[in-house]
Amino acid sequence: MAEQDRESFRKQLTEAEDWLYSDEGFDSTKSVYAQKLADLQAVPAAAHTRKKETEGRPSATKDLLDKLETLKKAANSTDEMYAHIADEKKETVRATCQDAEKWLYDQLAIQNDLKPDQDPVLTCAMIVQKKQDVHNVCNPILTEPKPAPPPVVEEKKQDEGKEAEGKEAESKDGQGESKDAENASGEATDAAAAAASEDANAGKAAESQPASGEKMDLDLD
């Protein structure tokens, strides 16, 4: 608290005390007392807030910087757990962290130029909110689930189907070859039978013809 503020506050306290013991103060209502007390408490409350912010700012700053460092390491990691995340999304994480870091250092530079008795421009609540904003952008990207692997069962069924089709085709080819062999065997048998029949007919025709000598004897008689 600045010295002039201290003097002003002391004066207010003295005036309030004098009023309280005066006739007006003695006969006042409860609401008037409450308002007087609130006016007096407002002065040290501002100083208490500035003190609290000064003490808490370093811790809040560290938390934000640690968060940014963790996110940047994840975005730059070559670990398999992040390999499925697109490069464009990782770049979004890096850019978000870089912007937050720049904002923090810019605000700290302004804050450090202020006197302790001046109201802060960078509060702990602002730093915490920035950390949450960064989390809301980056966390969904870095926790993006890996794509589901292709269904192994379906592939197995397809392989079994192809194998069954191959066996069926082989079976059909075998049946076709068997029929061809049967047809060829039948044709050979028919040809042999036809040849044998022709030989038999030729023999019968030769037996029915008279010999040349016998014909000459008949002519001489």
VENVENKA-V889010 format. One record per helix or strand of 3 or more residues. SS is the DSSP state (H for helix, E for strand). FROM is the first residue (numbers start at 1). TO is the last residue. If there is no record, write none. Layout:
SS;FROM;TO, SS;FROM;TO
//
This chain:
H;3;20, H;23;26, H;30;76, H;80;82, H;87;112, H;124;142, H;152;208, H;212;220
//
